[in-house]
Amino acid sequence: MSEFRQDITTKEWVIISTERAKRPDEFKKKDKKEKKLPERDDKCPFCPGNEEKTPPAVYTIEKDGKWKLRIVPNKFAALQPDITPDRNRIGRFLKAEGFGISEVVIETPEHNKTIATMSYEQARDVVIAYKERYLQISENKDISLINIFRNYGEKAGTSLEHPHSQIIASPIVPPHIRDQITQAILSTDSYGSCIFCDMIKEELNQKIRIILESKHFIVLTPFASRYPFEIRIFPKKHNCNFGCITDEDIEDFAYVLRLALKKLYTALDDPDYNYMIRSCPTDYENVKHFHWHLEILPKLTTPAGFELGTGIFINVTTPENCAEILRNIEVE
């Protein structure tokens, strides 16, 4: 029997359609062709030796005179930092120039790696780079929102195989983000506490959707999961801003992020996915109502007319079943 579930942090509804439940094997890529990638690809602009194919790096982590990670401006950026952020009216309409910052995080020199197969140290470098660029970009007073995300695989929208993620910073906080923040504010106004902190406490009490837990983080499948095997990673300690994480947090976050992705990699035979860090707008500081976190959205199903028309997603698996499967997968 199917059921509606509500995400208490956003008030969005999903339908868990259990009569259409699938086994994990059914989500694996049926048409996947085994493709062994080389450690270096001469044609890849992100591989060592091809640095001239990208703009100069704005951030680098090096070892023994060689780069381990590079962040470069996106050569094909949708937003540009050297134009005005001013907004203009055209009659009843509003427009602005495409001001913003768009960067590519080249996560490792190795062409054939992904976070699930990287070493812990490599994953930690990625998180360090995220924080450093987040703090640097947030100093720009014209930037309102910094979006750190990773598109992995063709279904997730990536066009290059070399392991990379992206940072796009915008002067605009879109309604999609603002609406979620508004719901969190309303909850705090009513109950006096962070709705995310309350949700974390409840998940720790129920335990059935927890995949793994560390000293500082909890990894779970949300009660109202929109997608099969959707995962969220929350810091246990309240913090609205990703840029405020400590060095100890970085160590722990890299550990659980890599482990969560490795569990997905193992359970679903290397699925395509998107992940994104949800942090508050840059002008927020120490607010009570928001709690930064990371969402992992495997691309196992395709939203269709009902989802697009109503905003209500249909999930053909229960998050409890997905959590149990991932929890029981042993990885290092």
C-alpha positions, 0 to 999 in steps of 0.5 A: 500500500502506498503512503504520503510522507512529509519532510518536516524540514521543508513541508514537501510531500512525497509518495512512497509507493511500496507496491512498486518496490524494487530490489537493489539489483533492479536499480543497477545499470542494465546497459552498463558497459564495463569501461576501464578508464586510464589513470591519465588521458592525453585528451582530458583537460583536467589531467596533469600535463594539460594545465594550459587547457584550463584557466589558471588555478585560483586554489591549489593543494600540492605535494612534492612540487606536484598538484594534488587538487586544483580549482580553476574558473569554469571555461564555459561558465554561465556566470561571470565575475567581472560584470555588474550584479545590478538588476534592471526593470523592463516594464513589468519584467526584471533582469540582471546581468549574469554576474557570479562565480563559477569554478571547477574543483579538479579533485585529483590528478588521477583520471580513473578515480571517484570519491568512492575509490579515492583514499581518505586523504584525497577525500579530505583534500576535497573538503578542505578545498570546498571550505577554503573557497567557500570562505574566500568567495563569501568575502565578495559582498555581491554574492548571496549564495554559494552552491557546492555540488558534484554531478557524477555520471551522464544521467547526473549531467556531467560531460567529463569523466575526470573526477571533479565537482563545481562551485557556483556563487550567485547574487540571487537566492532563488525561491526554491531555497528561500521557501525552505528557509522560510519553513525552517524560520516558521518552525523555529518561531513556533517551537523555539528550536532548530527543526533540523536538530529536532529531526536528527534527535528523532532519527537517532531515537528511531534508528531505522533510517541511519546508515552510519554515525560518527563523532560529529556526523549522522548519515541517513535516508530521509523519512520522506525520501524523494528518490531511491537511496537518497542520502543526507549527511548532517553535522550533529552540532548545530551550525548554519554555515558550511564555512564555519566547520572546524578542522576536526569536522573536516576530518570527520566529514571527509570520512563519512562522505567517502564511506557513504559514497563507497556504500552506494558504489558497492550496493548499486554498481557505481550509480550516477548521482548528484550531491550538493551542500545546503548552506545558508545564504552568505549574509546569515551568521549563527542563525538558529533556524538553519542547519547545513547538510549535504544531500546525495541524490542517486539518478535511479529514476526519472521524474515524470509528469506527475512529479513535474506537475505537482512537485510531489515525488513518487519513490518506489522504495522505502527509506528504511529498506534502503538504509538497511541495505547500505548499513549492512554493506561493509566498506573501508 
